[in-house]
Amino acid sequence: MTIDHDLHANLVTRVNVGDMLTRSAWRNPDREAVVDGARRFTYAELNAEVNRLAHALLAAGYRRGDVLALASGNSTEFLTTYYACAKTGVVCVPVNLAWGPPEVSYVLEHSRARGVVVESQLAGLVDGALQLAEGSAVVDVVVAPGTGAEWAAGSTGTWRDLATFLGDAGTSEPECLVGDRDAISYLYTSGTTSAPKGVVSSHVAVYIESLNAPLVLGIDDKERSVAMMPLFHTAQLNGFTTGLLYMGGTLVLMRAFDPAALLATIESERITQIFGLPMMYRMMMDHPDIDKRDLSTLRLALYAMAPMPDTDLRRAMEVFGCDFALGFGQTEMNPITTVFPPEYQLSHAGSVGLPVPNVQVGIMDDAGNLLPDGETGEIVYRGPHAMEGYLRNPDATAEAFAHGWFHSGDVGRFDADGLLWFADRKKDVIKTGGENVASIEVEKALYEAEPRIQEVVVVGLPHERWSEAIAAIVTLKPGVELTEEEVLAAARSRLSGFKVPKAVLFADEMPRTATGKIQKNVLREQHKGHFGT
């Protein structure tokens, strides 16, 4: 028998995200790991399903560095696929479910995916993408159970259901050599201004990032958390799922956000921690079921991707009766870079918090000089959970890593207490009449000054005199009325004259990404002719 010394050494010392689940199952085999509708899995059961899929992938010829796309909602099959890829060294490419066939086609081609695991209700999406992807390397399509019972084999590749693909695969731990800096995933950015960029995330990056939430927010094996944000997005997956499962907590999966269903789930599953967008908390607080549900088990509510107005935050603390914290970061950092902890929520309202232990955060000018506290510039990062780079895009990678730091594209500053304040995305800073105005500053002022506003987005629109004129797009709370002049009066009560919007546009709803983030680029395009230029 030949002994593979390299493999044995790798298995002992490596940093591998799949091993995180292996060790949780080793420590706590009978503890509940995942609740997925009527299905419940202990850690031993979940790990066994992962291992079966890992062995099936190996039997099908998948090896270290091969690429497997994943088109799935929040499901156990998403988790088993992700962890099976990790254990075998296969790169997982989660598909953004807000994409249509052209975007999915691009990602399948660009990532050079060999196969796709797809839930049954998404089979048509994948088939449509494969028909467009002339240069695709996809040969395998594995259809997992989903919310759609019927599916038909597509015209491209070999289509099989998951049970057939698994066959009689065993549940022993697969033993594959996987490097610490090998890619665990390619996470594609939204591609709002160009083709999506593939963020190459390594095992060591995700592993170390997964320790942040437990370390900073006190997540342990007693945590019962809801995953209602999409698992294909880095915030839910890397920010708050892999760490929870590593610590031995319980993950309750929801297909999508629904305020009534979430409030009922908190009560029935005795949930201790949730993660959502500010508008989701507003919708829950305004829901008639809020006073009917027992929310006493909640200890922590997390939010991200948008500011939480101070009035909403104070109300939420009272209604939910738990601590609130904000996570800040981006896909390229896998994703958390700072956490705004509960103890600062009211004393430093509006900050994005303190750097997490694994991330060094700086403020840099355009010449590459680090700036002192109080000065505003681009937020830059160093740390082991930064991306490896952009897939097959060396120019974008070199630009992102200029001056030996990762450039976030965000603008901010540090205060005297060491807290980071986010001003805006560089691309969202409005240049009007020779002045720079942070869109978020105007949004925050309007939230605070006018309680009838449900959501407000501030953008710069082309203007003959001002170059860019500030415009506020507003949605209203149900049953209220509000005029443009009332919105402008609210703005004047809080802002200098040059920061007051030149126009207020009312909308029924905002365009959003699949994670619920408002798409400012879409709003700019929709209203670019408002001022007649």
C-alpha positions as CSV (number, residue, x, y, z in Angstrom):
1,M,0.0,0.0,0.0
2,T,1.4,3.4,-1.0
3,I,1.3,6.0,1.6
4,D,0.5,9.5,0.4
5,H,2.5,11.6,2.9
6,D,1.4,14.9,1.3
7,L,-2.3,14.1,1.7
8,H,-1.8,12.9,5.3
9,A,0.0,16.1,6.2
10,N,-2.7,18.2,4.5
11,L,-5.5,16.4,6.4
12,V,-3.8,17.1,9.7
13,T,-2.9,20.8,9.3
14,R,-5.0,22.3,6.6
15,V,-7.5,25.2,6.9
16,N,-10.7,23.9,5.1
17,V,-14.3,25.2,5.4
18,G,-15.6,21.6,5.0
19,D,-13.6,20.5,8.1
20,M,-15.5,23.1,10.1
21,L,-18.7,21.0,9.7
22,T,-16.8,17.7,10.2
23,R,-15.6,18.9,13.6
24,S,-19.0,20.2,14.6
25,A,-20.5,16.8,13.9
26,W,-17.6,15.2,15.7
27,R,-18.2,17.3,18.8
28,N,-22.0,17.4,18.8
29,P,-23.4,14.6,16.5
30,D,-26.9,14.6,18.0
31,R,-27.4,18.4,18.2
32,E,-29.9,19.9,15.8
33,A,-28.1,21.6,13.0
34,V,-30.6,22.6,10.4
35,V,-34.4,23.1,10.3
36,D,-35.7,23.2,6.7
37,G,-39.5,23.3,6.7
38,A,-40.6,19.9,8.0
39,R,-37.1,18.4,7.7
40,R,-34.7,18.5,10.6
41,F,-31.1,17.4,10.6
42,T,-28.7,16.7,13.4
43,Y,-25.0,17.5,12.8
44,A,-24.3,13.9,12.2
45,E,-27.1,13.7,9.6
46,L,-26.1,16.9,7.8
47,N,-22.5,15.8,7.7
48,A,-23.5,12.4,6.3
49,E,-25.4,14.1,3.5
50,V,-22.5,16.3,2.7
51,N,-20.2,13.3,2.6
52,R,-22.5,11.3,0.3
53,L,-22.5,14.2,-2.2
54,A,-18.7,14.6,-1.9
55,H,-18.2,10.9,-2.8
56,A,-20.7,11.2,-5.6
57,L,-18.8,14.2,-7.0
58,L,-15.5,12.2,-6.8
59,A,-17.1,9.2,-8.5
60,A,-18.2,11.5,-11.3
61,G,-14.7,12.6,-11.8
62,Y,-14.7,16.0,-10.0
63,R,-11.3,16.9,-8.7
64,R,-9.5,19.8,-6.9
65,G,-10.0,23.0,-8.8
66,D,-13.0,21.9,-10.9
67,V,-16.0,24.3,-10.7
68,L,-19.6,23.4,-9.8
69,A,-22.3,26.1,-10.1
70,L,-25.2,26.1,-7.6
71,A,-28.7,27.5,-8.3
72,S,-30.7,27.1,-5.2
73,G,-32.8,29.0,-2.7
74,N,-32.2,28.6,1.0
75,S,-32.3,24.8,1.4
76,T,-30.4,21.9,3.0
77,E,-29.3,21.0,-0.5
78,F,-27.6,24.4,-0.8
79,L,-25.6,23.7,2.3
80,T,-24.7,20.1,1.4
81,T,-23.5,21.2,-2.0
82,Y,-21.4,24.0,-0.6
83,Y,-19.7,21.9,2.1
84,A,-19.2,18.9,-0.3
85,C,-17.4,21.2,-2.7
86,A,-15.2,22.4,0.2
87,K,-14.3,18.9,1.3
88,T,-13.3,17.8,-2.2
89,G,-11.5,21.0,-3.3
90,V,-14.2,21.7,-5.9
91,V,-15.0,25.5,-6.4
92,C,-18.6,26.4,-5.7
93,V,-20.3,29.2,-7.7
94,P,-23.6,30.2,-6.1
95,V,-26.0,31.7,-8.7
96,N,-27.8,34.9,-7.8
97,L,-31.4,34.0,-8.2
98,A,-32.4,37.5,-9.3
99,W,-30.4,36.9,-12.6
100,G,-32.0,36.0,-15.8
101,P,-30.6,33.4,-18.3
102,P,-28.1,35.9,-19.9
103,E,-26.4,36.7,-16.6
104,V,-26.4,33.0,-15.5
105,S,-25.0,32.1,-19.0
106,Y,-22.2,34.6,-18.6
107,V,-21.2,33.2,-15.2
108,L,-21.3,29.6,-16.3
109,E,-19.0,30.4,-19.2
110,H,-16.7,32.8,-17.3
111,S,-16.3,30.4,-14.3
112,R,-15.8,27.4,-16.6
113,A,-18.3,25.4,-14.6
114,R,-18.2,21.7,-15.2
115,G,-21.6,21.1,-13.7
116,V,-24.6,22.7,-12.0
117,V,-26.7,21.6,-9.0
118,V,-30.1,23.2,-9.4
119,E,-33.3,23.0,-7.5
120,S,-36.2,21.7,-9.5
121,Q,-38.1,25.0,-9.8
122,L,-35.0,26.7,-11.3
123,A,-34.4,24.0,-14.0
124,G,-35.9,26.3,-16.7
125,L,-33.5,29.1,-15.7
126,V,-30.5,26.9,-16.0
127,D,-31.7,25.3,-19.3
128,G,-32.2,28.8,-20.7
129,A,-28.7,29.9,-19.6
130,L,-27.1,26.8,-21.1
131,Q,-28.8,27.3,-24.4
132,L,-27.2,30.8,-24.5
133,A,-23.8,29.7,-23.3
134,E,-22.1,28.5,-26.5
135,G,-18.7,28.3,-24.8
136,S,-19.9,26.6,-21.6
137,A,-18.0,23.6,-20.2
138,V,-21.1,22.3,-18.3
139,V,-21.6,18.6,-18.8
140,D,-23.5,17.7,-15.6
141,V,-26.8,19.1,-14.4
142,V,-28.0,17.6,-11.1
143,V,-31.6,18.5,-10.1
144,A,-32.3,18.6,-6.4
145,P,-35.8,18.6,-4.8
146,G,-37.3,22.0,-4.6
147,T,-40.6,23.9,-4.6
148,G,-41.3,22.8,-8.2
149,A,-42.1,19.1,-8.5
150,E,-41.9,18.8,-12.3
151,W,-38.8,19.4,-14.4
152,A,-37.8,18.3,-17.8
153,A,-34.2,17.5,-18.9
154,G,-32.7,20.3,-20.8
155,S,-31.2,20.1,-24.3
156,T,-27.6,20.7,-23.1
157,G,-25.5,18.4,-20.9
158,T,-26.5,15.3,-18.9
159,W,-29.5,15.9,-16.6
160,R,-30.0,13.7,-13.5
161,D,-32.0,14.0,-10.3
162,L,-30.0,14.2,-7.1
163,A,-31.0,10.8,-5.9
164,T,-29.7,9.2,-9.1
165,F,-26.5,11.1,-8.9
166,L,-25.9,10.1,-5.3
167,G,-26.6,6.4,-6.0
168,D,-25.1,4.3,-3.2
169,A,-22.4,6.8,-2.2
170,G,-21.0,6.3,1.3
171,T,-21.0,8.6,4.2
172,S,-17.3,8.3,5.3
173,E,-15.2,11.4,5.4
174,P,-13.7,12.0,1.9
175,E,-9.9,12.5,2.1
176,C,-8.7,14.9,-0.6
177,L,-5.8,17.2,-0.7
178,V,-7.0,20.8,-0.6
179,G,-4.7,23.9,-0.2
180,D,-5.5,26.6,2.4
181,R,-5.4,29.2,-0.4
182,D,-7.4,27.1,-2.9
183,A,-10.6,28.8,-3.9
184,I,-13.8,27.6,-2.1
185,S,-16.0,29.8,-4.2
186,Y,-16.3,32.3,-6.9
187,L,-18.9,34.9,-5.8
188,Y,-20.0,37.1,-8.7
189,T,-20.7,40.8,-8.1
190,S,-23.9,42.3,-9.3
191,G,-22.5,43.7,-12.5
192,T,-24.5,47.0,-12.4
193,T,-22.1,48.9,-14.7
194,S,-20.2,46.1,-16.5
195,A,-20.1,42.3,-16.6
196,P,-20.1,40.7,-13.2
197,K,-16.7,40.2,-11.6
198,G,-15.9,36.8,-10.0
199,V,-14.5,37.3,-6.5
200,V,-12.1,34.4,-5.7
201,S,-12.6,33.5,-2.0
202,S,-10.1,31.1,-0.5
203,H,-10.7,28.5,2.3
204,V,-8.5,30.4,4.7
205,A,-10.3,33.6,4.0
206,V,-13.8,32.2,4.7
207,Y,-12.6,30.1,7.6
208,I,-11.1,33.1,9.4
209,E,-14.0,35.3,8.5
210,S,-16.4,32.7,9.9
211,L,-14.8,33.3,13.4
212,N,-15.7,37.0,13.4
213,A,-19.4,36.8,14.3
214,P,-18.9,34.2,17.1
215,L,-16.0,36.2,18.5
216,V,-17.4,39.7,18.3
217,L,-21.1,39.0,18.8
218,G,-21.0,36.1,21.2
219,I,-22.5,33.4,18.9
220,D,-22.2,30.0,20.5
221,D,-23.7,26.5,20.4
222,K,-26.9,27.7,22.1
223,E,-27.7,30.1,19.2
224,R,-30.9,29.5,17.1
225,S,-30.7,31.6,14.1
226,V,-33.0,32.3,11.1
227,A,-31.5,32.4,7.6
228,M,-34.0,34.5,5.6
229,M,-31.5,36.4,3.6
230,P,-30.3,34.5,0.5
231,L,-27.5,31.9,1.1
232,F,-26.1,32.7,-2.3
233,H,-25.1,36.1,-0.9
234,T,-21.9,36.4,1.1
235,A,-23.5,38.2,4.1
236,Q,-25.8,35.3,4.9
237,L,-23.4,32.5,3.9
238,N,-20.0,33.6,5.1
239,G,-21.1,36.3,7.5
240,F,-23.6,34.4,9.7
241,T,-24.0,30.8,8.6
242,T,-20.6,29.1,8.4
243,G,-19.7,30.5,11.8
244,L,-22.9,29.5,13.4
245,L,-22.6,25.9,12.2
246,Y,-19.0,25.8,13.3
247,M,-20.0,26.8,16.8
248,G,-22.7,24.2,16.9
249,G,-25.8,26.4,16.8
250,T,-29.1,25.7,14.9
251,L,-29.9,27.3,11.6
252,V,-33.6,27.6,10.7
253,L,-34.0,28.1,6.9
254,M,-36.7,30.4,5.4
255,R,-37.2,30.6,1.6
256,A,-37.8,34.4,1.7
257,F,-38.6,37.2,4.1
258,D,-42.3,37.3,5.1
259,P,-43.0,39.4,8.2
260,A,-45.9,37.2,9.5
261,A,-44.0,34.0,8.8
262,L,-40.8,35.3,10.5
263,L,-42.6,36.5,13.6
264,A,-44.3,33.1,13.9
265,T,-41.0,31.3,13.4
266,I,-39.3,33.3,16.1
267,E,-41.9,32.2,18.5
268,S,-42.3,28.6,17.4
269,E,-38.5,27.8,17.0
270,R,-37.4,29.9,20.0
271,I,-35.1,32.0,17.8
272,T,-32.3,33.9,19.5
273,Q,-30.7,35.8,16.6
274,I,-32.0,37.2,13.3
275,F,-30.3,39.1,10.4
276,G,-32.2,41.4,8.0
277,L,-32.4,44.7,6.3
278,P,-33.7,47.8,8.1
279,M,-36.8,47.8,6.0
280,M,-37.6,44.3,7.1
281,Y,-37.6,45.4,10.7
282,R,-39.9,48.3,9.8
283,M,-42.3,45.8,8.1
284,M,-42.3,43.5,11.1
285,M,-43.0,46.4,13.5
286,D,-45.9,47.6,11.4
287,H,-47.4,44.1,11.1
288,P,-50.6,43.4,13.1
289,D,-49.1,40.2,14.4
290,I,-46.2,41.9,16.3
291,D,-48.1,42.1,19.5
292,K,-49.4,38.6,19.3
293,R,-46.1,36.9,19.2
294,D,-43.7,35.9,22.0
295,L,-40.3,37.3,20.9
296,S,-38.7,37.0,24.4
297,T,-36.1,34.5,23.2
298,L,-34.5,37.1,20.9
299,R,-31.1,38.3,22.2
300,L,-29.6,39.8,19.0
301,A,-30.9,41.4,15.8
302,L,-28.4,42.1,13.1
303,Y,-28.8,44.5,10.2
304,A,-26.7,45.6,7.2
305,M,-26.6,47.1,3.7
306,A,-28.5,50.2,4.6
307,P,-28.6,52.7,7.5
308,M,-31.1,52.2,10.3
309,P,-32.7,55.6,11.1
310,D,-32.3,56.6,14.7
311,T,-36.1,56.7,15.3
312,D,-36.5,53.2,13.8
313,L,-33.7,51.9,15.8
314,R,-35.0,53.2,19.1
315,R,-38.5,51.8,18.3
316,A,-37.1,48.4,17.3
317,M,-35.1,48.1,20.5
318,E,-38.3,48.6,22.4
319,V,-40.5,46.4,20.3
320,F,-38.1,43.5,20.0
321,G,-36.5,43.8,23.4
322,C,-33.1,42.7,22.3
323,D,-29.7,44.1,21.3
324,F,-29.1,45.4,17.8
325,A,-25.8,45.3,15.9
326,L,-24.7,46.3,12.4
327,G,-22.3,44.3,10.2
328,F,-20.4,46.3,7.5
329,G,-18.2,45.0,4.7
330,Q,-18.4,43.7,1.1
331,T,-18.1,40.5,-0.9
332,E,-14.4,41.0,-1.6
333,M,-13.8,40.8,2.2
334,N,-16.0,37.8,2.7
335,P,-17.6,40.1,3.9
336,I,-17.4,41.6,7.5
337,T,-14.8,44.3,8.1
338,T,-16.4,46.2,11.0
339,V,-19.2,45.6,13.5
340,F,-21.2,48.3,15.1
341,P,-21.9,46.6,18.5
342,P,-25.0,47.1,20.7
343,E,-23.2,49.3,23.3
344,Y,-22.6,52.0,20.7
345,Q,-25.9,52.0,18.9
346,L,-27.4,55.0,20.6
347,S,-24.3,56.9,21.7
348,H,-22.7,56.9,18.2
349,A,-25.8,56.5,16.0
350,G,-24.9,56.3,12.3
351,S,-21.4,54.8,12.7
352,V,-20.5,51.5,11.1
353,G,-18.5,50.5,14.1
354,L,-15.1,49.0,15.0
355,P,-12.8,46.9,12.9
356,V,-13.1,43.2,13.6
357,P,-9.9,41.6,15.0
358,N,-8.8,40.1,11.6
359,V,-9.1,43.3,9.6
360,Q,-6.9,46.3,9.5
361,V,-8.8,49.4,8.3
362,G,-7.3,52.6,7.0
363,I,-8.4,55.8,5.2
364,M,-6.5,56.6,2.1
365,D,-6.3,59.6,-0.3
366,D,-6.1,59.2,-4.1
367,A,-2.2,59.3,-4.0
368,G,-2.0,56.3,-1.7
369,N,-1.3,58.2,1.6
370,L,-3.0,57.0,4.8
371,L,-4.9,59.8,6.5
372,P,-5.3,60.6,10.2
373,D,-8.5,60.3,12.2
374,G,-11.1,62.9,11.3
375,E,-10.0,63.1,7.6
376,T,-12.2,61.7,4.9
377,G,-11.0,59.4,2.1
378,E,-11.4,55.9,0.7
379,I,-11.8,53.0,3.1
380,V,-9.0,50.4,2.6
381,Y,-8.4,47.0,4.2
382,R,-5.7,44.5,5.0
383,G,-6.5,41.1,6.4
384,P,-6.4,37.3,5.8
385,H,-10.1,37.1,4.7
386,A,-9.6,39.4,1.7
387,M,-10.3,37.9,-1.7
388,E,-7.5,36.3,-3.7
389,G,-8.5,38.5,-6.6
390,Y,-11.0,38.8,-9.4
391,L,-11.3,35.7,-11.6
392,R,-9.4,36.1,-14.9
393,N,-9.3,39.9,-14.4
394,P,-5.7,40.9,-13.5
395,D,-6.2,44.6,-14.3
396,A,-9.1,44.9,-11.9
397,T,-7.2,42.9,-9.3
398,A,-4.2,45.1,-9.5
399,E,-6.3,48.2,-9.2
400,A,-8.1,46.8,-6.2
401,F,-4.8,46.0,-4.5
402,A,-3.0,49.3,-5.3
403,H,-0.5,50.6,-2.7
404,G,-0.7,47.2,-0.8
405,W,-4.2,47.6,0.5
406,F,-7.6,46.4,-0.8
407,H,-9.6,49.4,-2.0
408,S,-13.2,49.2,-1.0
409,G,-14.7,52.0,-3.2
410,D,-16.3,53.4,0.0
411,V,-15.7,56.8,1.4
412,G,-15.4,57.3,5.2
413,R,-13.5,58.5,8.2
414,F,-12.5,57.5,11.7
415,D,-13.6,59.6,14.7
416,A,-11.6,60.2,17.9
417,D,-13.1,57.1,19.5
418,G,-11.8,54.8,16.8
419,L,-15.2,54.2,15.2
420,L,-15.6,54.2,11.4
421,W,-18.1,56.4,9.7
422,F,-19.3,55.5,6.2
423,A,-20.0,58.5,4.0
424,D,-21.0,57.0,0.7
425,R,-19.9,54.8,-2.2
426,K,-17.4,56.8,-4.2
427,K,-19.6,56.4,-7.2
428,D,-22.7,57.7,-5.3
429,V,-21.1,60.9,-4.0
430,I,-23.0,63.7,-5.8
431,K,-20.9,66.4,-7.4
432,T,-23.2,69.4,-7.6
433,G,-22.2,73.0,-8.3
434,G,-18.6,72.4,-7.3
435,E,-19.5,70.7,-4.0
436,N,-19.4,67.0,-3.0
437,V,-22.5,65.8,-1.2
438,A,-22.9,62.3,0.3
439,S,-26.2,60.8,-0.7
440,I,-26.4,58.9,2.5
441,E,-26.2,62.2,4.6
442,V,-29.3,63.5,2.7
443,E,-31.1,60.2,3.1
444,K,-30.5,60.1,6.8
445,A,-31.7,63.7,7.3
446,L,-34.9,63.0,5.5
447,Y,-35.6,59.8,7.5
448,E,-35.1,61.7,10.7
449,A,-37.1,64.8,9.7
450,E,-40.1,63.3,7.9
451,P,-41.7,60.2,9.6
452,R,-44.2,59.6,6.7
453,I,-41.3,58.5,4.5
454,Q,-41.1,54.7,4.1
455,E,-37.9,54.7,2.1
456,V,-35.8,57.4,0.4
457,V,-33.0,57.2,-2.1
458,V,-30.9,60.2,-3.1
459,V,-29.1,60.3,-6.4
460,G,-27.4,62.8,-8.6
461,L,-29.1,63.4,-12.0
462,P,-27.7,65.3,-15.0
463,H,-28.3,69.0,-14.8
464,E,-27.2,71.8,-17.2
465,R,-26.3,74.3,-14.4
466,W,-25.3,72.0,-11.5
467,S,-23.6,69.2,-13.5
468,E,-25.5,66.9,-11.1
469,A,-28.6,67.9,-9.2
470,I,-29.7,66.2,-6.0
471,A,-32.9,64.3,-6.4
472,A,-34.8,62.3,-3.7
473,I,-36.9,59.3,-4.7
474,V,-39.4,58.6,-2.0
475,T,-41.9,55.8,-1.1
476,L,-44.5,56.5,1.5
477,K,-45.8,54.6,4.5
478,P,-49.3,53.1,3.9
479,G,-52.2,55.4,4.2
480,V,-50.3,58.7,4.3
481,E,-49.9,61.7,2.0
482,L,-46.9,63.8,1.4
483,T,-46.0,66.6,-1.0
484,E,-42.8,67.6,-2.6
485,E,-42.7,70.9,-0.7
486,E,-43.1,69.1,2.6
487,V,-40.2,66.8,1.8
488,L,-38.1,69.8,0.8
489,A,-39.1,71.6,4.0
490,A,-38.0,68.6,6.0
491,A,-34.6,68.7,4.2
492,R,-34.1,72.4,4.8
493,S,-34.7,71.8,8.5
494,R,-31.7,69.5,8.7
495,L,-29.3,70.4,5.8
496,S,-27.3,73.2,4.4
497,G,-28.9,74.8,1.3
498,F,-26.6,73.2,-1.3
499,K,-27.5,69.7,0.1
500,V,-31.2,70.1,-0.2
501,P,-32.7,68.1,-3.2
502,K,-33.6,70.0,-6.3
503,A,-36.5,67.6,-6.9
504,V,-38.6,65.0,-5.1
505,L,-39.9,62.0,-7.1
506,F,-42.5,59.7,-5.6
507,A,-42.4,55.9,-6.4
508,D,-44.6,52.9,-5.5
509,E,-41.5,50.7,-4.9
510,M,-37.8,50.7,-5.3
511,P,-35.7,48.5,-7.7
512,R,-33.8,46.0,-5.6
513,T,-31.2,43.3,-5.9
514,A,-32.0,39.8,-4.8
515,T,-30.7,40.6,-1.3
516,G,-33.1,43.6,-1.0
517,K,-30.5,46.3,-1.6
518,I,-31.8,49.3,-3.5
519,Q,-30.3,49.7,-6.9
520,K,-29.3,53.3,-7.2
521,N,-27.8,52.8,-10.7
522,V,-31.2,51.7,-11.9
523,L,-32.9,54.8,-10.4
524,R,-30.3,57.1,-12.0
525,E,-30.9,55.5,-15.4
526,Q,-34.7,55.7,-15.0
527,H,-34.7,59.4,-14.1
528,K,-31.7,60.7,-16.0
529,G,-33.8,62.9,-18.2
530,H,-35.8,64.5,-15.4
531,F,-34.0,67.8,-15.6
532,G,-34.2,67.9,-19.4
533,T,-30.5,67.3,-20.1
